[in-house]
Amino acid sequence: MLVAVGQFSHHADPGGEKTVASAAHAVTNNPLGVTKVPITQVANQLGHLGISINFTWLLLTGFLVLFMQVGFAFLVTGLTRAKNAGHMMMMNLSSFVIALLAYYAVGFAFQFGGVAPIANIGGTSPLNGLFTHGSTGIIGTHGFFLQSGNSYDVGVIAFFLFQVVFMETAGYIIIGAIAERISFAGFLLAEIAMGAIIYPIYGNWMWGGGFLAHLGDGGLLKHLGIDLHLGHGAVDFAGSGVVHATGGWAALALAMILGPRIGKYRRDGTPRA
């Protein structure tokens, strides 16, 4: 042990000269250890570090939500008859691809085209277009195909990867309601509508700076929101309305159109496997 300590002391670099650590930090001979690094440089480095951490967390949580597709696939497949299991699994797998393409092309722009900037991820400035009626936000107008001026913004791409999995969740919800009584082509049309129009528009009203998010800021509801301090706009913290209610209402509408499943239940109400 003494030999090891001696060797370590012999090869050590307490001053940082060999590793250039002292030069990198520009430490002075001041006993207080004050550095010559400008405070603006320190602030910039901390800002970049914070953005990097936010990017990592944003993508990690988005990937975790993506695993919901596996659960939905097993759920709806297990609730159908064996002869339709392959069809149900195919709908679950294809729903991700079809709805993603629709959301990538136009849905994301409709929902978040006017939400910029999001400072926590260091970008999204191209998302600065919102169609309004007076002061009421209706729908986003920038960010189609994730582009603005034929260029990409890394913040926009990261934000898209996080938000698309929530849209996909709303798309999965409708599958169980239309099980065993819809053609594959009809199902694809439903997923395109969900990814391109239905989910993005309501999502814009709640999360993209639309009018529901600003209820109470002015107009008839100004007295409730501002004067009585009852809040400013509708709030959906984790998607109970934007994700689950949107998917649920769409599923209910499709179920009412398609009617009950024929042959699934016996006269006494017991299901057939």
C-alpha positions as CSV (number, residue, x, y, z in Angstrom):
1,M,0.0,0.0,0.0
2,L,2.9,2.4,0.9
3,V,4.5,1.6,-2.5
4,A,1.2,2.3,-4.3
5,V,0.8,5.6,-2.4
6,G,4.4,6.5,-3.2
7,Q,3.9,5.8,-6.9
8,F,0.7,7.8,-7.0
9,S,2.4,10.7,-5.3
10,H,5.3,10.5,-7.7
11,H,3.1,10.6,-10.8
12,A,0.4,12.9,-9.5
13,D,-0.4,16.2,-11.0
14,P,-1.8,18.4,-8.2
15,G,-1.3,21.6,-10.1
16,G,-2.9,20.4,-13.3
17,E,0.1,21.4,-15.5
18,K,0.5,18.0,-17.2
19,T,-3.2,17.7,-18.0
20,V,-3.5,21.4,-18.8
21,A,-6.4,21.5,-16.3
22,S,-5.0,24.6,-14.7
23,A,-4.9,26.4,-18.1
24,A,-8.4,25.3,-18.9
25,H,-9.8,26.9,-15.8
26,A,-7.4,29.9,-15.8
27,V,-6.9,29.7,-12.1
28,T,-5.0,32.7,-10.7
29,N,-2.6,32.7,-7.7
30,N,-5.3,34.4,-5.7
31,P,-5.8,32.5,-2.5
32,L,-9.5,32.7,-3.0
33,G,-9.3,30.7,-6.2
34,V,-11.0,33.3,-8.3
35,T,-11.0,32.4,-12.0
36,K,-10.6,34.6,-15.1
37,V,-13.6,32.9,-16.8
38,P,-16.2,35.5,-17.7
39,I,-19.5,35.1,-16.0
40,T,-21.2,35.2,-19.3
41,Q,-19.3,32.1,-20.4
42,V,-20.2,30.3,-17.2
43,A,-23.8,31.2,-17.8
44,N,-23.7,30.0,-21.4
45,Q,-22.2,26.7,-20.3
46,L,-24.8,26.2,-17.6
47,G,-27.5,27.0,-20.2
48,H,-26.2,24.5,-22.6
49,L,-26.0,21.9,-19.9
50,G,-29.5,22.5,-18.8
51,I,-30.8,22.2,-22.4
52,S,-28.8,19.0,-22.9
53,I,-30.4,17.5,-19.7
54,N,-33.9,18.7,-20.9
55,F,-33.3,17.0,-24.3
56,T,-32.3,13.7,-22.6
57,W,-35.3,13.7,-20.2
58,L,-37.7,14.8,-23.0
59,L,-36.6,11.9,-25.3
60,L,-36.5,9.4,-22.4
61,T,-40.0,10.1,-21.3
62,G,-41.3,10.0,-24.9
63,F,-39.7,6.6,-25.5
64,L,-41.3,5.3,-22.3
65,V,-44.8,6.5,-23.4
66,L,-44.2,4.6,-26.7
67,F,-44.3,1.4,-24.8
68,M,-48.0,2.0,-24.2
69,Q,-48.5,0.6,-27.7
70,V,-47.5,-2.8,-26.6
71,G,-50.0,-2.7,-23.8
72,F,-52.8,-1.5,-26.0
73,A,-52.0,-4.2,-28.6
74,F,-52.2,-7.0,-26.0
75,L,-55.3,-5.5,-24.5
76,V,-57.5,-5.2,-27.6
77,T,-56.2,-8.5,-29.1
78,G,-57.1,-10.3,-25.9
79,L,-60.6,-8.9,-26.0
80,T,-61.4,-10.2,-29.5
81,R,-62.0,-13.7,-30.8
82,A,-59.0,-15.8,-31.8
83,K,-59.9,-15.6,-35.5
84,N,-59.5,-11.8,-35.4
85,A,-56.3,-11.7,-33.3
86,G,-54.0,-11.2,-36.3
87,H,-56.2,-8.4,-37.7
88,M,-56.2,-6.6,-34.4
89,M,-52.4,-6.8,-34.0
90,M,-51.9,-5.6,-37.5
91,M,-54.1,-2.6,-36.8
92,N,-52.1,-1.7,-33.7
93,L,-48.8,-1.9,-35.5
94,S,-50.0,0.0,-38.6
95,S,-51.7,2.7,-36.6
96,F,-48.4,3.9,-35.3
97,V,-46.9,4.3,-38.8
98,I,-50.0,5.8,-40.5
99,A,-50.9,8.3,-37.7
100,L,-47.2,9.3,-37.4
101,L,-46.9,10.2,-41.1
102,A,-50.1,12.3,-40.9
103,Y,-48.9,14.0,-37.8
104,Y,-45.5,14.6,-39.3
105,A,-46.9,16.1,-42.4
106,V,-49.6,18.5,-41.1
107,G,-50.8,17.5,-37.6
108,F,-47.8,18.7,-35.6
109,A,-48.0,22.1,-37.4
110,F,-51.7,22.4,-36.8
111,Q,-51.2,21.7,-33.1
112,F,-47.9,23.5,-32.2
113,G,-47.3,25.7,-35.2
114,G,-47.7,28.8,-33.0
115,V,-46.2,27.7,-29.7
116,A,-42.6,29.1,-30.1
117,P,-40.3,29.7,-28.4
118,I,-39.8,26.9,-25.9
119,A,-36.7,28.2,-24.1
120,N,-36.2,25.0,-22.1
121,I,-35.1,23.0,-25.2
122,G,-33.3,25.9,-26.8
123,G,-35.2,26.3,-30.0
124,T,-38.6,25.9,-31.7
125,S,-38.4,29.5,-32.9
126,P,-39.7,28.4,-36.4
127,L,-43.0,27.5,-34.7
128,N,-44.3,31.1,-34.7
129,G,-47.5,31.0,-36.9
130,L,-51.0,30.8,-35.4
131,F,-54.2,31.4,-37.3
132,T,-56.5,33.6,-35.1
133,H,-60.0,35.0,-35.2
134,G,-59.5,38.3,-33.5
135,S,-57.4,37.4,-30.4
136,T,-58.6,33.8,-30.5
137,G,-56.1,31.2,-31.5
138,I,-57.6,28.5,-33.8
139,I,-54.9,26.5,-35.5
140,G,-51.1,26.5,-36.1
141,T,-49.7,27.5,-39.5
142,H,-45.9,26.8,-39.3
143,G,-43.9,23.6,-39.0
144,F,-45.4,21.4,-41.8
145,F,-43.1,18.4,-42.3
146,L,-41.2,19.8,-39.3
147,Q,-39.7,22.5,-41.6
148,S,-39.6,26.3,-41.7
149,G,-37.9,27.9,-44.7
150,N,-36.6,24.5,-45.9
151,S,-34.6,24.1,-42.7
152,Y,-34.8,22.0,-39.6
153,D,-34.6,23.0,-35.9
154,V,-33.3,20.4,-33.5
155,G,-35.7,21.7,-30.8
156,V,-38.6,21.2,-33.1
157,I,-37.6,17.6,-33.9
158,A,-37.1,16.7,-30.2
159,F,-40.5,18.3,-29.3
160,F,-42.1,16.4,-32.2
161,L,-40.7,13.0,-30.9
162,F,-42.1,13.8,-27.5
163,Q,-45.6,14.9,-28.7
164,V,-46.1,12.3,-31.3
165,V,-46.4,9.4,-28.8
166,F,-49.3,11.2,-27.1
167,M,-51.1,11.5,-30.4
168,E,-50.4,7.8,-31.0
169,T,-52.1,7.0,-27.7
170,A,-55.3,8.7,-28.7
171,G,-55.1,6.7,-32.0
172,Y,-54.7,3.4,-30.1
173,I,-57.8,4.1,-28.0
174,I,-60.2,3.9,-31.0
175,I,-59.0,0.4,-32.0
176,G,-60.8,-1.4,-29.2
177,A,-64.1,0.4,-30.0
178,I,-64.1,-0.7,-33.7
179,A,-62.8,-4.2,-33.2
180,E,-64.0,-7.0,-35.5
181,R,-66.3,-4.8,-37.6
182,I,-64.2,-2.4,-39.7
183,S,-62.2,-2.9,-42.8
184,F,-58.4,-2.3,-42.8
185,A,-58.8,0.6,-45.3
186,G,-61.5,2.2,-43.2
187,F,-59.3,1.9,-40.1
188,L,-56.4,3.6,-41.9
189,L,-58.7,6.5,-42.9
190,A,-59.7,6.9,-39.2
191,E,-56.0,7.0,-38.1
192,I,-55.2,9.6,-40.7
193,A,-58.0,11.8,-39.5
194,M,-56.9,11.4,-35.9
195,G,-53.3,12.2,-36.6
196,A,-53.9,15.1,-39.1
197,I,-57.0,16.8,-37.9
198,I,-58.9,15.6,-34.9
199,Y,-56.2,15.4,-32.3
200,P,-54.1,18.3,-33.5
201,I,-56.9,20.9,-33.6
202,Y,-58.1,20.2,-30.1
203,G,-54.5,19.8,-28.9
204,N,-53.8,23.3,-30.3
205,W,-56.7,24.8,-28.3
206,M,-55.4,23.3,-25.1
207,W,-51.6,22.9,-25.4
208,G,-50.6,24.9,-28.5
209,G,-51.7,28.4,-27.4
210,G,-55.3,28.2,-28.7
211,F,-58.3,29.9,-27.3
212,L,-59.2,27.3,-24.6
213,A,-55.7,27.9,-23.0
214,H,-56.5,31.6,-22.8
215,L,-60.0,31.6,-21.6
216,G,-60.3,34.2,-18.9
217,D,-57.6,36.4,-20.3
218,G,-60.1,38.8,-21.7
219,G,-63.6,39.2,-23.2
220,L,-66.7,37.8,-21.5
221,L,-64.7,35.5,-19.2
222,K,-62.2,38.2,-18.1
223,H,-64.2,38.8,-14.9
224,L,-63.9,35.1,-13.9
225,G,-60.3,34.6,-14.9
226,I,-58.6,37.9,-13.9
227,D,-60.8,39.9,-11.6
228,L,-61.8,37.0,-9.4
229,H,-58.4,35.3,-9.6
230,L,-59.9,32.0,-10.8
231,G,-57.1,31.2,-13.2
232,H,-56.3,31.9,-16.9
233,G,-57.6,29.3,-19.3
234,A,-58.2,25.6,-19.4
235,V,-55.4,23.4,-18.0
236,D,-54.7,19.8,-19.0
237,F,-51.7,18.7,-17.1
238,A,-51.1,15.3,-18.5
239,G,-53.5,14.6,-21.3
240,S,-56.8,13.5,-19.6
241,G,-58.6,15.7,-22.1
242,V,-56.3,16.2,-25.0
243,V,-55.3,12.5,-25.3
244,H,-57.8,10.3,-23.5
245,A,-61.0,12.3,-24.0
246,T,-60.2,12.9,-27.6
247,G,-59.6,9.3,-28.3
248,G,-62.6,8.3,-26.2
249,W,-65.1,10.5,-28.0
250,A,-63.7,9.5,-31.4
251,A,-64.1,5.8,-30.3
252,L,-67.6,6.4,-29.1
253,A,-68.6,8.1,-32.4
254,L,-67.1,5.2,-34.5
255,A,-68.8,2.6,-32.2
256,M,-72.2,4.3,-32.7
257,I,-71.7,4.4,-36.4
258,L,-70.6,0.7,-36.7
259,G,-73.0,-0.7,-34.2
260,P,-72.4,-3.8,-31.9
261,R,-70.1,-6.7,-32.8
262,I,-72.1,-9.4,-34.5
263,G,-71.4,-12.9,-33.2
264,K,-69.2,-11.9,-30.3
265,Y,-71.8,-12.6,-27.6
266,R,-74.3,-15.3,-27.2
267,R,-78.0,-14.6,-26.4
268,D,-77.3,-14.9,-22.7
269,G,-74.5,-12.3,-22.9
270,T,-71.5,-14.6,-22.5
271,P,-68.7,-13.9,-25.0
272,R,-67.5,-16.3,-27.6
273,A,-63.7,-16.9,-27.7
